Amino acid sequence: PGCGLTRSFVSLAHGDWSRAWLFNPAGPLLFVFFAVQIPFRAIQLWRLRVGAEPMDSPWFYLPLWGIFGVMIVQWFARLIGWLVVA
């Protein structure tokens, strides 16, 4: 399911979104998820430093499970041959 993620991330870093999608359809989603983690984790560290409770909710993990689901679906689709990647 994760095959092509590195090439997808490299293509995204170069601004080539369509090629990144071809390498792995979950790549752009995972890239955005990781990019959002940077400010989120910075806010968490700040909250801990000032003595506030960390933000925690089961809803924070929902996007990650969605991305995991997309990765599994596209993996099965490629195994069956529904998605053709050049």
TORGU-964725 format. One record per atom (N, C-alpha, C, CB): residue in one letter; x, y, z. Coordinates in steps of 0.05 Angstrom, whole numbers. Glycine has a CB too. Layout:
<atoms>
<A; <X; Y; Z>>;
...
</atoms>
This chain:
<atoms>
<P; <16; -24; 0>>;
<P; <0; 0; 0>>;
<P; <17; 25; 0>>;
<P; <-18; 0; 24>>;
<G; <41; 24; 11>>;
<G; <58; 48; 12>>;
<G; <77; 50; -11>>;
<G; <73; 48; 38>>;
<C; <76; 32; -30>>;
<C; <94; 33; -53>>;
<C; <90; 58; -69>>;
<C; <91; 8; -70>>;
<G; <111; 73; -74>>;
<G; <110; 98; -89>>;
<G; <107; 122; -72>>;
<G; <88; 96; -108>>;
<L; <105; 120; -46>>;
<L; <102; 143; -28>>;
<L; <126; 161; -29>>;
<L; <96; 134; 0>>;
<T; <150; 150; -30>>;
<T; <174; 167; -30>>;
<T; <175; 183; -56>>;
<T; <199; 150; -28>>;
<R; <170; 170; -79>>;
<R; <169; 184; -104>>;
<R; <146; 204; -105>>;
<R; <167; 164; -128>>;
<S; <124; 198; -93>>;
<S; <102; 216; -91>>;
<S; <109; 241; -75>>;
<S; <77; 202; -79>>;
<F; <122; 237; -52>>;
<F; <131; 260; -36>>;
<F; <151; 277; -51>>;
<F; <142; 250; -9>>;
<V; <169; 265; -65>>;
<V; <189; 280; -80>>;
<V; <175; 296; -102>>;
<V; <211; 261; -93>>;
<S; <156; 284; -116>>;
<S; <141; 299; -137>>;
<S; <126; 322; -124>>;
<S; <122; 280; -151>>;
<L; <114; 318; -101>>;
<L; <100; 340; -88>>;
<L; <119; 362; -80>>;
<L; <85; 329; -63>>;
<A; <143; 355; -71>>;
<A; <162; 376; -64>>;
<A; <171; 392; -88>>;
<A; <187; 363; -51>>;
<H; <169; 380; -112>>;
<H; <176; 394; -136>>;
<H; <152; 408; -148>>;
<H; <188; 374; -157>>;
<G; <129; 405; -136>>;
<G; <104; 418; -145>>;
<G; <89; 403; -167>>;
<G; <111; 444; -155>>;
<D; <96; 378; -171>>;
<D; <83; 362; -192>>;
<D; <62; 344; -180>>;
<D; <104; 345; -208>>;
<W; <38; 355; -175>>;
<W; <16; 341; -161>>;
<W; <5; 318; -177>>;
<W; <-6; 361; -154>>;
<S; <3; 322; -204>>;
<S; <-9; 300; -220>>;
<S; <9; 275; -220>>;
<S; <-14; 310; -248>>;
<R; <35; 280; -222>>;
<R; <54; 257; -222>>;
<R; <54; 244; -195>>;
<R; <82; 267; -230>>;
<A; <52; 260; -174>>;
<A; <51; 249; -146>>;
<A; <27; 231; -143>>;
<A; <50; 271; -125>>;
<W; <4; 239; -155>>;
<W; <-20; 223; -154>>;
<W; <-16; 196; -168>>;
<W; <-44; 238; -166>>;
<L; <-2; 197; -191>>;
<L; <3; 172; -206>>;
<L; <21; 153; -190>>;
<L; <15; 179; -233>>;
<F; <40; 163; -176>>;
<F; <58; 145; -160>>;
<F; <43; 131; -138>>;
<F; <81; 161; -149>>;
<N; <26; 147; -123>>;
<N; <10; 135; -102>>;
<N; <-12; 155; -96>>;
<N; <27; 129; -76>>;
<P; <-38; 147; -101>>;
<P; <-60; 166; -96>>;
<P; <-62; 175; -67>>;
<P; <-86; 153; -104>>;
<A; <-52; 160; -48>>;
<A; <-52; 169; -20>>;
<A; <-29; 188; -13>>;
<A; <-51; 144; -1>>;
<G; <-10; 191; -31>>;
<G; <13; 208; -26>>;
<G; <6; 237; -20>>;
<G; <31; 207; -49>>;
<P; <-10; 250; -37>>;
<P; <-16; 278; -30>>;
<P; <-32; 281; -4>>;
<P; <-33; 290; -53>>;
<L; <-49; 262; 2>>;
<L; <-64; 263; 27>>;
<L; <-45; 260; 51>>;
<L; <-86; 241; 28>>;
<L; <-27; 241; 49>>;
<L; <-8; 237; 71>>;
<L; <11; 260; 74>>;
<L; <7; 211; 67>>;
<F; <19; 272; 51>>;
<F; <37; 295; 52>>;
<F; <24; 318; 67>>;
<F; <44; 304; 23>>;
<V; <-2; 324; 60>>;
<V; <-16; 345; 74>>;
<V; <-19; 339; 104>>;
<V; <-45; 350; 61>>;
<F; <-25; 314; 110>>;
<F; <-28; 306; 138>>;
<F; <-2; 311; 153>>;
<F; <-35; 276; 140>>;
<F; <21; 304; 142>>;
<F; <46; 309; 155>>;
<F; <52; 338; 157>>;
<F; <69; 294; 140>>;
<A; <45; 354; 136>>;
<A; <50; 383; 137>>;
<A; <34; 396; 159>>;
<A; <44; 395; 110>>;
<V; <10; 387; 164>>;
<V; <-7; 398; 185>>;
<V; <4; 390; 213>>;
<V; <-36; 388; 182>>;
<Q; <18; 369; 214>>;
<Q; <29; 360; 240>>;
<Q; <49; 380; 251>>;
<Q; <42; 333; 237>>;
<I; <63; 394; 234>>;
<I; <84; 412; 243>>;
<I; <72; 434; 261>>;
<I; <99; 424; 220>>;
<P; <53; 450; 252>>;
<P; <41; 470; 270>>;
<P; <26; 458; 293>>;
<P; <23; 489; 254>>;
<F; <12; 436; 288>>;
<F; <-3; 423; 309>>;
<F; <15; 415; 332>>;
<F; <-18; 398; 298>>;
<R; <37; 402; 326>>;
<R; <56; 394; 347>>;
<R; <69; 417; 360>>;
<R; <78; 375; 335>>;
<A; <74; 439; 346>>;
<A; <85; 463; 358>>;
<A; <65; 475; 378>>;
<A; <92; 484; 336>>;
<I; <40; 475; 371>>;
<I; <19; 485; 390>>;
<I; <18; 467; 414>>;
<I; <-8; 486; 376>>;
<Q; <20; 440; 410>>;
<Q; <19; 422; 432>>;
<Q; <42; 427; 451>>;
<Q; <20; 392; 422>>;
<L; <66; 431; 440>>;
<L; <90; 436; 457>>;
<L; <86; 462; 472>>;
<L; <115; 437; 440>>;
<W; <75; 483; 459>>;
<W; <70; 508; 473>>;
<W; <50; 505; 496>>;
<W; <60; 529; 453>>;
<R; <29; 490; 490>>;
<R; <8; 485; 511>>;
<R; <21; 471; 535>>;
<R; <-15; 469; 500>>;
<L; <38; 452; 531>>;
<L; <51; 437; 553>>;
<L; <70; 456; 568>>;
<L; <66; 413; 542>>;
<R; <83; 473; 553>>;
<R; <102; 492; 566>>;
<R; <88; 512; 584>>;
<R; <118; 507; 545>>;
<V; <64; 521; 577>>;
<V; <50; 540; 593>>;
<V; <32; 527; 615>>;
<V; <32; 558; 576>>;
<G; <33; 500; 616>>;
<G; <18; 486; 636>>;
<G; <-10; 478; 629>>;
<G; <18; 502; 660>>;
<A; <-18; 482; 604>>;
<A; <-45; 475; 595>>;
<A; <-46; 445; 589>>;
<A; <-54; 492; 571>>;
<E; <-70; 434; 588>>;
<E; <-73; 406; 581>>;
<E; <-69; 403; 551>>;
<E; <-102; 396; 588>>;
<P; <-56; 382; 542>>;
<P; <-53; 377; 513>>;
<P; <-80; 372; 500>>;
<P; <-33; 354; 508>>;
<M; <-82; 381; 475>>;
<M; <-106; 375; 459>>;
<M; <-105; 346; 452>>;
<M; <-108; 394; 434>>;
<D; <-126; 332; 459>>;
<D; <-128; 304; 453>>;
<D; <-157; 296; 448>>;
<D; <-115; 286; 475>>;
<S; <-162; 283; 426>>;
<S; <-189; 275; 419>>;
<S; <-186; 252; 400>>;
<S; <-205; 298; 407>>;
<P; <-205; 233; 402>>;
<P; <-204; 211; 382>>;
<P; <-208; 221; 353>>;
<P; <-226; 190; 389>>;
<W; <-220; 245; 350>>;
<W; <-225; 256; 324>>;
<W; <-199; 264; 310>>;
<W; <-243; 280; 325>>;
<F; <-177; 268; 325>>;
<F; <-152; 276; 313>>;
<F; <-140; 253; 297>>;
<F; <-132; 283; 335>>;
<Y; <-148; 228; 303>>;
<Y; <-137; 205; 289>>;
<Y; <-154; 197; 265>>;
<Y; <-135; 182; 308>>;
<L; <-178; 209; 262>>;
<L; <-196; 202; 240>>;
<L; <-183; 206; 212>>;
<L; <-221; 217; 242>>;
<P; <-170; 229; 207>>;
<P; <-158; 233; 181>>;
<P; <-136; 211; 175>>;
<P; <-145; 260; 179>>;
<L; <-121; 204; 195>>;
<L; <-101; 184; 191>>;
<L; <-113; 157; 183>>;
<L; <-84; 180; 216>>;
<W; <-135; 149; 196>>;
<W; <-149; 124; 189>>;
<W; <-161; 126; 161>>;
<W; <-171; 118; 210>>;
<G; <-170; 150; 153>>;
<G; <-181; 154; 126>>;
<G; <-159; 151; 105>>;
<G; <-193; 182; 124>>;
<I; <-136; 162; 111>>;
<I; <-113; 159; 92>>;
<I; <-105; 130; 90>>;
<I; <-90; 177; 101>>;
<F; <-104; 117; 113>>;
<F; <-97; 88; 114>>;
<F; <-117; 72; 97>>;
<F; <-97; 77; 142>>;
<G; <-143; 79; 99>>;
<G; <-164; 66; 83>>;
<G; <-160; 71; 53>>;
<G; <-191; 76; 91>>;
<V; <-153; 95; 45>>;
<V; <-147; 102; 17>>;
<V; <-124; 85; 7>>;
<V; <-142; 132; 14>>;
<M; <-103; 83; 24>>;
<M; <-80; 67; 16>>;
<M; <-87; 38; 11>>;
<M; <-58; 70; 37>>;
<I; <-103; 27; 28>>;
<I; <-111; -2; 25>>;
<I; <-128; -5; 1>>;
<I; <-125; -12; 50>>;
<V; <-147; 13; -4>>;
<V; <-165; 11; -27>>;
<V; <-149; 13; -53>>;
<V; <-187; 32; -26>>;
<Q; <-131; 33; -55>>;
<Q; <-116; 36; -80>>;
<Q; <-97; 12; -84>>;
<Q; <-100; 62; -80>>;
<W; <-87; 1; -62>>;
<W; <-70; -23; -64>>;
<W; <-85; -46; -76>>;
<W; <-58; -30; -36>>;
<F; <-109; -52; -65>>;
<F; <-125; -73; -76>>;
<F; <-133; -68; -105>>;
<F; <-150; -77; -59>>;
<A; <-139; -43; -111>>;
<A; <-147; -36; -139>>;
<A; <-123; -41; -158>>;
<A; <-156; -6; -140>>;
<R; <-99; -35; -149>>;
<R; <-76; -40; -166>>;
<R; <-71; -70; -169>>;
<R; <-51; -26; -155>>;
<L; <-75; -85; -147>>;
<L; <-71; -114; -149>>;
<L; <-90; -126; -168>>;
<L; <-75; -126; -121>>;
<I; <-115; -117; -168>>;
<I; <-135; -128; -186>>;
<I; <-132; -118; -214>>;
<I; <-163; -121; -175>>;
<G; <-119; -95; -217>>;
<G; <-114; -84; -243>>;
<G; <-133; -62; -251>>;
<G; <-115; -106; -263>>;
<W; <-148; -51; -232>>;
<W; <-166; -29; -239>>;
<W; <-152; -3; -245>>;
<W; <-186; -26; -217>>;
<L; <-130; 2; -230>>;
<L; <-115; 26; -235>>;
<L; <-91; 20; -252>>;
<L; <-107; 40; -208>>;
<V; <-88; 33; -273>>;
<V; <-65; 29; -290>>;
<V; <-47; 53; -287>>;
<V; <-73; 25; -320>>;
<V; <-22; 48; -279>>;
<V; <-3; 70; -275>>;
<V; <19; 67; -296>>;
<V; <9; 69; -246>>;
<A; <24; 88; -310>>;
<A; <45; 88; -330>>;
<A; <72; 89; -319>>;
<A; <41; 110; -350>>;
</atoms>
